[in-house]
Amino acid sequence: LMKLDPQTRIEQTCDAEVLLRINRDDASFNVEKVVAYTFGEPVFGNNSVAAHGAAFRSGGTWYRLSYDCVTGPRHLDAHELHYKIGAKIPRAQWTKYDLYD
């Protein structure tokens, strides 16, 4: 991760953390992938990202996701994370948003 630029490192760290958190918090999901920029560009701070247009895939289905994440100064660990799971994304919209099976 240290070879990535800071914004990419924040995004990767927070995507991984939200994936783990959802899987831990709700046994009905088995999150395989998180995409921070599906419905809009994330907004980055020095040690944070607000990804209110994110999505995640679980069990072959995509869902809307919004999260706010704060990392440490090296952007290798999430110190604070708040997320909200949204509605299923209809399969007919997957191609439009570059989502896949």
N, C-alpha and C positions, 0 to 999 in steps of 0.2 A: 504493500500500500504506500510506502514512503516514496516510491518512484512516481506516483501519480501527483498531478497538480492538486493544490489544496481543496478546490471546490469538488473535484471528482472524488477525492479522498473522503470528504464530508458526506457526499451523496452515497458512496459505497458503504461507509460505516453505518450510516443511518438506515439505508435500505436493509442491510443485514440485521440490524437491531430490531427494526419493526417486523421483519419476517419471523425472527425468533420470538418476539413478544406476542404476536398474534397466535402463533402455534402454542405457546405456553398458556396464554390467557383463555383461549377458546378451542376446546378439543374438536369442535365440529370443522375446524379448518386445518389443512395441511399445506401451508403456504410454500410454494416452490420458487416463486419469482416475484420481485417487487420492481416496478418501474416508476421513478419519481416524476417523470415529465409527460405522462400520457395525455392529460387534458390541459396542460399548461406548464410553463417553465417554472421550476422551483426558484425561490427567492433565497439568496445566500447572504448570511452575515459573516463576521469574522470566524466564528465558531458555531455557526448554526445554519439550518436549512428549514424553510417552510415549503413543504411539497403538498399543496392543497389540490393538485390535479393529478395525483398518483393513482396507480392501480396495482392490484396483486392477483396472482393466479393461484388457485387452490383446487385440487381435484379436477383439473381441466376446465375450470370456469374462472373467468376474470371478474373482479369486483372493483368498484371505485374505492379510493382510499385517500384520506387527508392526514398528513402528519406534520408535526413540528418537532425538531430534534436539535439538541445542543450537544456538542462534543467538547473534548478537552482541546488544548491548544495545538496538539499534534494531529488531531482529527482521527485518532485511532480507536476511540471508545466513546460511546454515547453516555453522557452524564444525565440527560433529561430527554424524555420522549413522551409525547402525547399524540394519540392517533384516534381516528374515527373511521370505521368501516362503513362504506356506502352500499349502494344497490349493486346487484349483478349487472354486468355489462352485456347487453344482448349480443349474441353471436353475429348477428347481421352487421354490427358496428365494429367488429374486431379488425377487419381489413382497413377500415378508415383510420383507426388509431394504431396501426402496426402491431396489433396483438396477434398471437399465434396459438395453435393447438398445443 
